Amino acid sequence: MEPVSARSGTQEFLLSAVPCFVGIDGANAQRDSALRPSGERWAVPNDASGVTSLVDRLEARHPPRMVLEATGGLERAVTSAVATAGLPVGVANPRQVRDGARATGPLATTDALDARALAHCAAVIRPPPRPLPAAQTQERRALLGRRQPLSGRRTAAQHRLAGTSARLTQARAAPRTWLHAGIATLDAESETMLRASPLWRDHDALVQRAPGLGPVWARTLVRALPALGTRTRPQRAALVGVAPRHGDRGTLRGRRTLWGGRAPGRTVFSLGTLVATRDNPQRTVFDERLLAAGKVNKVALTACIPPLLTMRNALLTHRTPWQPQEVQN
């Protein structure tokens, strides 16, 4: 389809009066953009000049919604530039965008087709725009994102060391030394940034006063799940990935499964809950009661996560230190 700029003045005026929804697909070389319903498409280089040209072009359109997909960080430069310009932009889950494209028929995937699918998502689903995080928040998340793979590699190295012969023990232990040093450096940088912010320092002190909640647990959740304090109890459980999903169909009744949520927060929550069931008296009693009722250990541990979510949310919402009494309904 020919671009709008090549059409007559009357047609261009009529198209400009129609709300246009924009989808932007990001790649290493270029960024493809598509408009709906006009069908116009264009591409700009994936560099600073290309992002500036894209923002200028979008500002002239005044779109009611723009959608990008999360692509491992490639979308951050455009999202930041567009949000700074005051345009409504949202970041969608790539799986959901791909499912929507399949539902409409096209199975092929190219940059242009992906941009068109994102524009369709912007017009039909209209994901809400999210506020741009502060620069310090982005730096803290970057440190957390770097720490997580290092921690996983250190755990894997520890497991491999258990079955290693004495001849290879020293060689196997060398990567663990480097990983220990890297994680310690990241923790020191994170601690410095935390202490520089009174708000984050206050959050950290409030959460860590509860028995069983250590520094890694508290700081990971504050950075990976900052929206916990603004969600309801079912929404918090769904955000972490511990909300029971119904699967009743046919003769299958009563079975619930867990699915979705943010994996980094769920992993840290699971480990923190395991510690809390040993050190927090209230969580210990609740876990033992579930085990006595015949629940599997993993099921009982997962059931202890929502109360910890509620407790963490109450600590930060009401700014009240943890109290050892049980709350009576």
HUQUIZI-V221425 format. One record per pair of residues at least 12 apart in sequence whose ideal C-beta (glycine too) atoms are under 8 Angstrom apart, sorted by sequence separation. I is the first residue (numbers start at 1). J is the second residue. D is the distance in whole Angstrom. If there is no record, write none. Layout:
BEGIN
i->(I	I)
j->(J	J)
d->(D	D)
END
This chain:
BEGIN
i->(4	22	31	79	101	160	161	227	244	245	22	23	30	31	101	104	244	245	287	290	21	22	30	31	204	207	225	244	245	287	290	20	21	30	31	42	157	161	203	204	207	225	243	245	20	21	29	30	66	75	101	104	242	20	29	97	100	241	243	286	287	20	28	157	158	204	241	243	286	18	27	31	98	101	157	203	241	242	18	26	30	31	97	100	241	33	66	68	70	97	100	240	241	283	286	66	67	68	69	70	153	154	157	200	238	239	240	241	15	31	65	66	67	68	69	70	71	238	239	33	54	58	63	64	65	66	67	68	69	70	97	100	241	242	277	283	63	65	67	69	96	100	154	194	240	241	282	283	35	51	55	59	92	153	154	239	240	51	54	55	58	242	274	277	35	46	59	69	273	276	52	58	92	96	150	154	190	240	24	51	55	67	270	273	55	90	150	151	270	273	276	92	150	4	92	270	273	4	22	91	147	150	269	272	1	3	90	225	1	90	224	1	3	22	90	91	147	269	1	89	90	146	147	224	225	269	20	22	88	224	21	24	26	282	20	21	22	23	24	25	26	143	147	281	19	21	22	23	24	25	220	221	224	258	282	16	19	21	22	23	26	69	220	21	28	83	143	144	27	31	143	221	26	83	84	220	221	26	69	83	68	140	143	24	67	217	26	67	80	216	217	79	140	24	67	139	140	217	67	217	66	65	136	65	214	217	63	213	67	140	212	242	65	136	214	65	76	213	212	213	242	65	212	242	211	212	240	210	212	212	242	43	211	212	237	211	237	240	210	211	236	41	212	237	233	236	41	236	41	144	144	233	233	236	34	32	144	32	36	144	30	34	228	32	33	34	141	231	32	36	140	141	27	34	35	36	228	229	34	228	25	36	37	137	25	36	229	228	229	25	137	25	23	24	221	23	23	25	23	24	23	213	23	22	23	21	23	23	213	22	21	210	21	210	207	210	209	207	206	207	206	211	209	210	203	206	209	206	148	206	202	144)
j->(16	34	43	91	113	172	173	239	256	257	35	36	43	44	114	117	257	258	300	303	35	36	44	45	218	221	239	258	259	301	304	35	36	45	46	57	172	176	218	219	222	240	258	260	36	37	45	46	82	91	117	120	258	37	46	114	117	258	260	303	304	38	46	175	176	222	259	261	304	37	46	50	117	120	176	222	260	261	38	46	50	51	117	120	261	54	87	89	91	118	121	261	262	304	307	88	89	90	91	92	175	176	179	222	260	261	262	263	38	54	88	89	90	91	92	93	94	261	262	57	78	82	87	88	89	90	91	92	93	94	121	124	265	266	301	307	88	90	92	94	121	125	179	219	265	266	307	308	61	77	81	85	118	179	180	265	266	78	81	82	85	269	301	304	63	74	87	97	301	304	81	87	121	125	179	183	219	269	54	81	85	97	301	304	87	122	182	183	302	305	308	125	183	38	127	305	308	40	58	127	183	186	305	308	38	40	127	262	39	128	262	40	42	61	129	130	186	308	41	129	130	186	187	264	265	309	61	63	129	265	63	66	68	324	63	64	65	66	67	68	69	186	190	324	63	65	66	67	68	69	264	265	268	302	326	61	64	66	67	68	71	114	265	67	74	129	189	190	74	78	190	268	74	131	132	268	269	75	118	132	118	190	193	75	118	268	78	119	132	268	269	132	193	78	121	193	194	271	122	272	122	122	193	123	272	275	122	272	127	200	272	302	126	197	275	127	138	275	275	276	305	129	276	306	276	277	305	276	278	279	309	111	279	280	305	280	306	309	280	281	306	112	283	309	306	309	115	310	116	219	220	309	310	313	112	111	223	112	116	224	111	115	309	114	115	116	223	313	115	119	223	224	111	118	119	120	312	313	119	313	111	122	123	223	112	123	316	316	317	114	226	115	114	115	312	115	116	118	117	118	118	308	119	119	120	119	121	122	312	122	122	311	123	312	312	315	315	315	315	316	316	322	321	322	316	319	322	321	264	322	319	264)
d->(8	7	7	6	7	6	6	7	4	5	6	7	5	5	8	8	7	7	5	6	7	8	6	8	5	8	6	7	6	7	8	5	5	6	6	8	7	7	8	6	7	7	7	8	7	8	7	5	6	6	4	7	6	7	6	8	6	6	8	8	6	6	6	5	7	7	7	8	6	7	7	7	7	7	5	5	5	7	7	7	7	8	6	7	2	7	6	7	5	6	6	5	7	6	7	7	7	8	7	7	8	6	7	7	7	6	7	7	5	7	6	5	5	5	5	7	7	7	7	8	7	7	7	7	8	7	8	7	7	6	5	7	8	7	7	7	8	7	5	5	8	7	4	7	5	4	8	7	7	6	5	6	7	6	7	8	5	6	8	6	8	8	6	6	8	8	7	5	6	7	7	6	6	8	6	7	7	6	7	5	5	8	7	5	8	8	5	6	8	5	6	8	5	6	5	7	6	5	6	8	6	7	5	7	8	5	4	7	4	6	6	7	7	7	5	7	5	7	8	6	6	6	7	5	5	8	6	5	4	5	6	7	7	8	5	7	8	7	7	8	8	6	8	7	7	5	4	5	5	7	7	6	7	7	6	8	5	7	7	8	5	8	7	8	7	8	6	8	7	7	5	6	4	8	7	4	7	5	6	4	7	7	7	8	5	6	7	7	6	7	8	7	6	6	5	7	8	7	4	4	6	5	7	8	7	8	8	6	6	8	7	6	5	7	7	8	8	8	5	7	5	7	3	6	7	8	7	8	7	4	8	8	5	4	8	4	5	7	7	7	8	6	7	7	7	5	7	8	7	8	6	8	6	6	7	4	5	5	8	6	7	4	7	7	6	4	6	8	4	4	5	7	6	7	6	6	7	6	4	6	5	7	7	7	8	5	5	8	6	4	7	4	8	6	7	5	6	6	7	6	3	8	3	6	7	5	7	6	8	6	4	6	4	8	6	7	8	6	5	7	6	8	5	4	6	7	5	6	6	8	8	8)
END
